[in-house]
Amino acid sequence: MAKAKGSAASAEFLIPDDCIELGKKGSPQKKEDSKGQLHTLSPSRYSDWIAMLQDEFKDYAQLKFHQQIKKGEVVHYALSLAGNLYAKDVGLEVRRCLLLTQSRFPEGEDFSALEKTLKALFSDTRLQEFFFCEGGIVFTEKEVVNRFGDTRRIDRLIVKDNEVVIIDFKTGIQEDEQGEQVKEYIELMKVLYPGKKVRGYLLHMDERLLKEVR
Amino acid sequence: MQQVISLGLQDDFIRGLTDILQEEFISRGIPLEKVAVVFGGRRPELFLKRELSRRLKGAYFPPVFFSMDDFVREVIERKRPVKTIRAMDATYRIYELAKQTHQGLLMERNSFAAFLPWAEEIHAFIEQLDLEKIDDDTLRQVQESAKIGYDALPEVNLLLEDMAALRKEFHRCLEKEGLFTRGMLYMNAAEYAEDNTFNDFEAVIFCGFFYLHKSEQDLVNKLLTGGKARLVFQGDESEWPVLRNLSGVFAKPIKTADAQPRTEPRMHFYRGFDMHSQVGILRERLKELKNPEEALILLANPDALVPLLSEISSLGVDFNVSIGYPLKRSAVFSLFQDIFAAQLSRKPEGSGLASDSQSHSQSHRQPEYYYAHIRLELGDISSDTLEKLCGLLKKLNKGQIRTTSYQNIIIPYIRQEELGEVYYGLKELGLVSGKAESIEDIVSCTGAATCNLGICNSRGLAAALEAMIHKEGFNRIKELSELNIKISGCPNSCGQHPIGKISFYGASRRFDNRSVPFYRMLLGGKVGIDDAALAKECAFIPAKDIPNIVRDFLKGYISDKNSNEDFYAYLERRGYQEAADLAKKYEKCPSYAENKEYYFDWGKEEEFSLAGIGPGECGAGVLDMMEADLADAGYSLKAAKEYFDSESLGLITKELYRVLSFSSRSLLVAFGLEPKNDLEALRYFKERLVSGGIVSEVFNDITEKAWELNAGSLGKGRLKELYDYAHVLLGELKDAYKNMDSAFKFTPKIPAPQVKAEESASAVTLNLRGVRCPMNYVQAKVYLENVKIGHVIEICLDEGEPIQNVPVSLKNDGQEILEIKKVDGYYKVLVKKWVDS
C-alpha cells in the first residue's frame, strides 16, 4: 500500500530499535544475452492486393437487382432440369420441372409465371432445335474448366455429330450484351471438340429474343 | 482401381487424388465427367480443378463434384422431390409440439421468442440423433439413465425423458408436410440408395473423409456393395482408431501404400518486436521456400491478416485465405470457458460451494479455501440429518459449522480438492436444494406454530409462498434472485420483516364476527454499511391472498423494471404505487359463507383464532382495529376530494358522512368501547375524545355535522366546509393515535370505564361475559388502572378465546392470576394488581 506523505508507518514501531538490517539488498539475476541472431528486414514493396479481391465481391448491379437475380436463378434451375425434350411429353416435362423447382425454392416464387415462360420457350418454333434435339446430346449447366483451373458453367450445351451449340440464357437485368462469356465458351468448346463447328447464342428469356454470338 | 485407397499423412492429398484420377480414368480414356467426386465440403474441388488443369494443360470437362450434403440430396432427389425445412421453421415446429404435448419442456418460457434458444438446442440434438441414426432402443436406454437423474439441468433431464416421443412427433409432423431436415435426409439416404445403380457414373469417389456419421457410413457402404464407390482416405488405420473403426464398418483395410519414414518437422522460432516486424520476418522466410504455395500459414491472431497479405502480395504468389474461427471462438474452447466460469460463479446456494472472495464472506480470507452454504428450508434441520452432517464433517476433519442470519448454515474452510466430496456428501443428506439467500430462501419466525406471541402461522405462509415461487418459476429468473422475503408472525421482528425487501408481519381483523388472519406487507427494507432503511408498509391483506399479491407484484416487477434500475429504484418509480394498487384488489375478505378458506391460516386445519395468544395479539388486535377505521376514513376522504372534481355532490356527501362515522369510532376501542351504531359512536366520541381533550373542542358538534350530511341536499360550498372539517378531524385523530402510549392512553385524564361492577364476598367483580376479544382485554386493562396495587378483582370471562387470551395478556402485563374457576359455562378469574400498566 502506498504510504501517505509525511505519515509514519505504524509497523515501524513494532521493530525493536536494536534490530538492524544485516547483509545488503539483493538484485535480480541478470538474464543471459539471447543467443538469437538478429535479422535485418529488407524494405517492403507493397502491391495493391485489394485489386486481387475484386472477383470476390458482388458488384453493385448484383446487389441492386437481387430479386430479379433470384428470379433468374429459379428460371435457370428449371431449365437445367429440361434436358433433351425430343420424343418426350412436353406437358409432363414442364410439370416435372415445376415440381422439382418448387422443392428447391420453397419460398413461394411465382411459379405460374415460370410455367408460362417454360411453355412459351418450348413451343417457340425458332427455339425448337435447342430443346428438341434429334441425334444430339444435351447437357444443362455443364461445367467446363479452362486451362487456368477456373470453372465456367454453360447453361445449355448441345453436342451433335458435327457441331456444338451453346445457349446462354439471359434474364432482364443481366449484362454481357456482346456475349463475351459465350465467346469464351465457344473458344473452350473449339478446344474440346476440335473439328466440330461451334455456334453460340444468347437467349433473352423474357422476350424470347435469340441472338447469335460471333 | 482399389475400392479403398489411403494416402500418407505427409502426401499432398490433392496431388495424390489427381494421380489416382489420371491413372484410373484419364489414362484409360474414361471421361472425367463420368466420375463423381464427393468431398466433405465445396472448397477442395477448386484445388482439384486447378491441379487437373495443370496436368491436362488445357480446358476439360471436370468430374461432377458434390459436397456430402449435395450428394445425400442427389441420392434422394433421384427418387422423389426434396423439400427441406428451414432451421427457424423447424424450431417453431418444436415449439408447437412442446406447447401441445411436452409442456414440461417450456419451463414457463411460453412465447416462441423465449423458447427459441432451447428449441434450437433440441433441434440440434434431434439432428445429431438422426445423423447418427440413434434408434429408439438406444434412446430408451439413455432415458432410463435419465430417470436415475444425472446431475444436469432439469430441462436436460426432461428432454431426455421425452426425447423418443418428441423426435417421433417432430418427424411425423414434417413427413406429413413432405419436408425434410438435414438429419432426415441423411438418415434416409441409404434407404433411397438401395436400388440406385448410379449408372451415369463410372465411379463415385468419396475423398478426404475421416469421421463418418452412422448415416454416412450406411450410405457409403451401400454404394460400396453396389460396386460404384471408391474411398480415398489419408492416414493409416494402425495409427487412427477412427479409421480402424471405418475399416471394420466397410470390411476393407485402410492402409497407406508404403509406410514412409516420417520426417519430423524442423522448428525455428523467430521473434519480432511487433506484429509488422513478425510478418516482415515471415515474408523473408517465404522467399526462401521452393514452393511457397505449399506453405500453410496459421495466424493465431486474425488482426495480423491484413499486414501479412500486404507483405506477401509483393512475392507474386497465389494465396488462399481461409478465415475460420479463432481458437478462442471454437466450440471446445467455449465449452471449457463456460465450465470454468460456471465453477467460479457458483454462489453459496444450497448446492453451492463458492470461494469466500466471491461471496463476500469475511470470516476467512485465504483464497485457497471455499465454504459450503447450505440452505435450510424454513431454517429447519432434523436431528438425524444434523447428526449425519456432523459425521460427514468429522470424516472430512472439519470442526466448525456457522449459522447465518438467513437461518442457513455454512461449513467453512473447505479446500478445493475437498469440494467434490463435500458436495456429494451434502447431496446424499438432501441438503442440496434451492439457492441460499435468494427469493426462494424465505426467512420466517416460528409464528403461531409454537410462539405464544405469534398471531399468524408465518411458517405456513412461507411454505405457501415458496410453493408459489416454484410454480411460477420465479426462482429461475435472474432479476428476482437478488430479492428476499422475510415474514414475522406478529409485529415483533423475529422474522426480520423491517429489513426485508419484501416482508410481512402477522395481524388479524374481524370479518363476519370471526377473526381472520391478515398480514401487513412491507417493501424496501435494507441493511448496509452506509445504506440502511426500514421497509415501508404498503398493504394490509388477508393471509390467503399473500401468495397472490406477491405473484402479481413480482410479475409486474419483471415486466416493468428498467434494465438499469435496482429493486429500490423500481419501488420509488413504480413499485410502491403498484403494491398500493394491488392492495386495493386483495384487501377485501369474503364472508364466511362465500369462502371459508380465508378464515383458516396457512398450514392450519382448524379455524383461525386468537385463543391462547399472548399480549402480542391483544395489543396488535387493538391497534389493527384503530388503524383499519382510520384507514377507511382516509379512503373516504380521498374519494370525497376526487368527487369534487366531477362535482358529484351526492357522492361527496356520502363519503364525508363515512369519514365522520369511521373517525368517531376509530379510537374508542382504546377505552374498551364498542358502539353499536353511528349515533352511539358519535356520542362516545364527544364524551371521551372531545371532553377528554384528545381532539379539539370544535368537534363537539360532530353529531350535528353528521346529521346535516345524513339529511343530504347540501351545496358545493357547504360541502367544501364540511370536507375541511372532516380533514382536520382525521388529522387530529391520526396524531392522537400516533402519540398513544403502550397502555392505550391518549391524555393523562382518562375517565374510568362504565362497566358493571358487582360486589362479591372476596373481590370486586368485572363482568366481561359477552365482550369479544380484544375488547375484553382492553376493558380489563382500563378497569385495573383505577384499582389500587395489591387489591384483587374478579373478572368473568367467556369460554374460548376470552379465557385463553385475557389471563395470559394480563399476566404478561405484570398482574398476578390467583385463580381460574369454571362456573356454569363461564370462568371467574381472580386477578391481583401488581403494576400500573
Interface residues (C-beta under 8 A of the other chain):
Chain A: G36 H39 L41 S42 S44 R45 Y46 S47 D48 W49 M52 L99 L100 Q102 S103 R104 P106 K142 E143 V144 V145 N146 R147 F148 G149 T151 L188 V191 L192
Chain B: L46 K49 R50 E51 L52 S53 R54 K57 G58 A59 Y60 F61 P62 V64 E77 P81 V82 K83 T84 Y270 R271 S277 G280 I281 R283 E284 L309 S310 E311 S313 S314
